[in-house]
Amino acid sequence: MQFGQVKEKILECFHGLEGNQSIYVSTTDGEIALHADQPVSSASIIKIAILVEALRQVDDEKLTIDQAVQIDNVNYVGGAGVINHLSRDHQWKLADLLKLMIISSDNTATNQLIDLIGEHNINHTMKAAGAFHSKLMRRMMDRNALKSGLDNMVSGKDTYLLLREFVTQHLLSQSSMEWGVEVLLQQQFKDKFPSKISSIKENLLAHKTGELIGVEHDAGILFTSNGPVVYAFLTAGLLENRYGREAIANAGRLLYDFYE
């Protein structure tokens, strides 16, 4: 199969979906794009931007990766994650919160990190990466903000630009790039991109998922012998979430099979 053929098949995975899709894939053979600059509700994909900014502050010596971080009571929320179910007298390290934010999508860790590194700084770094269609506007599980029309937004192309920071040195040091990739490789949610791949090789897929009612996302880096393939499969406005998961799983299988 030629790249043009697999590109067509991947795009076909999303053509039948209702709602909005923002798709972008960058490979050494070319790009795959569908409404790539269209912002959609980010769900947990915005946590990639928080990771980039936290590591940038570590590089600038504003933070240290092993510094102690106390979680404020206001930041304990439900949804994804485990911290909200644990003892509140636990002493966390910055590294712990970053890992939990990515691999188990912990919302409590995310809210504390937003406080620690600053909403303005996160948005500034997204712009520095070229992600001009994306913005952090609310904390995790802030339903009042949602009711007032405030939501976190990302596009497929912007998500690619943020992930590219982990494979092309620009905003982060080499050590921070490698640390971020190592965390993304430990992703525990595997119900989308890798779900139809029978035996995915170890240390090949570094990714982050996101979901809300009507929203299913998966974005990451597939490390291939031809170089990194950076993808963002974002689907929103779904009548049923299972259709988004199915589309992403089919596209992920096509992309993986073509390069592996």
ABEGO torsion letter per residue (X at the ends): XBAAAAAAAAAAAAAABBEBBBBBBBBAAEBBBBGAABBBBAEAAAAAAAAAAAAAAAAAGABBAABBBBBBAAABBBEBEAAAABBAABBBBAAAAAAAAAAAGBAAAAAAAAAAAEAAAAAAAAAAAGBAABBBABBBGBAAAAAAGBBBBBBAAAAAAAAAAAABBAABBAAAAAAAAAAAAABABAABAAAABABBBBGABBBBBBBBBGBBBBBBBBBBAAEBBBBBBBBBGBABAAAAAAAAAAAAAAAAAAAX
